[in-house]
Each structure stands twice: as C-alpha cells, then as structure tokens.
Amino acid sequence: MKTIEVSVFDLILGMKLDVETVYSKHLSFTIPVGTKHGTKFRIKGKGRQSGGKTGDMYVIVEAKMPKEVPEDVRKLLESIKYRL
C-alpha cells in the first residue's frame, strides 16, 4: 500500500497521478473530480507477485495542507468558501 499526498485542489478538481509500483515501474491513473481525503484506489494486477499470481496495488490519496496561507490567497479562499 502506498500513500501519496496531493494538493487539496487536486482532490477537488481531479488530476492524473504518476505512481511507482513495487517493481519500480511507473503508471498513471486519474483521481476523479471531488475525491475525498483518504480515498483508497485499487490498481488491479500491479501489486506483488506470489505463487505465480500478481496481486493488486493500493494507493491512498491524502490532502497536503499548506503550512502557511498568504493573506491574498486567504481572502480569495474566504470569498469562495460558501460557494462550494
């Protein structure tokens, strides 16, 4: 299982995400618009191999929150706060 932090805006707006598998291969998948913090995605057939079978890979996406918000950005966020 892999946990990846993305911007809260990427969860709201959706995005393509590049993920490295357990065998160092890269794959891309889409985070849908409106995905919630902590959502777990299953990627079939991209996990560990055992007994001749390949398991699934799980990716959890979490919102990365900024440590500081500039005043102009804060005012912008407050202006749209109740519109979402």
N, C-alpha and C positions, 0 to 999 in steps of 0.2 A: 504494500500500500504506500502511496506517495501523496504527500500533502503539498499543495502549491498555493502560495499567496498571490493574489491578483488585486488590482485596484477595485475599490467598491464600484467605481464607474464601469469597469469591465463586466462586473456581475449584472449591473443594471442594463447596460447596452448590448451585452453579448460580445464575444470575441473568438478568434481562432487561437488555440494554445498549442505550443510545441512541447512535447513531453519526451523524456528519455526513458526507455524501457529498462528492465533489469539486465538486459543483454546489450546495453549501450546503443540501441537503435533509436532513431528519432521518429516520432509520429505526430500527426497533427489531428486535433479534434476540435469541435466547436462547442463553446459554452453558450447555451441559448440565452436570449434576452430574458432578464428577470430571474436569473439563477440566484438562489439563496445561499448565504454564507454557510459553509459546512456541507454543501451538497456533495454526495459521493457518486462518481461516474464509474461504470464498469466498461472496460475495453476488452472485448472478447478475444481470447486466443493470444494475448500479448504478455501473459504472466510467465511464471517459472515453468520449466518442463520437468516432469516427473513421471517415471514409468511409461515413457513414450507418448505422454499426453501433455499438451500445453494448457496451462490454466489461464485465468483471466487476470488482468491488471486492474487495480482500483486506484482512482485519483480523487482526492478530496480537494475542493477549492475553498479557500478561505479569503475573506476580505482583509486586505492590508490597509490598516488605518494610518493616516498621516500623524506624525508626532506633533507637528505644528501646522496651523492653517493661517496663511496670510490674511490680513484684515479685509482686503478687497475680495478675496475668494470667500471668506466667511460671509460677507454681505450678500454676495451672489447666491450662496447656498441658502441663506435665510430667505431670500426673495423667492426661491422656488420650493422651499420646504413643504408647503401645504398643497402644492400643485401635483405632486407625485402620488 
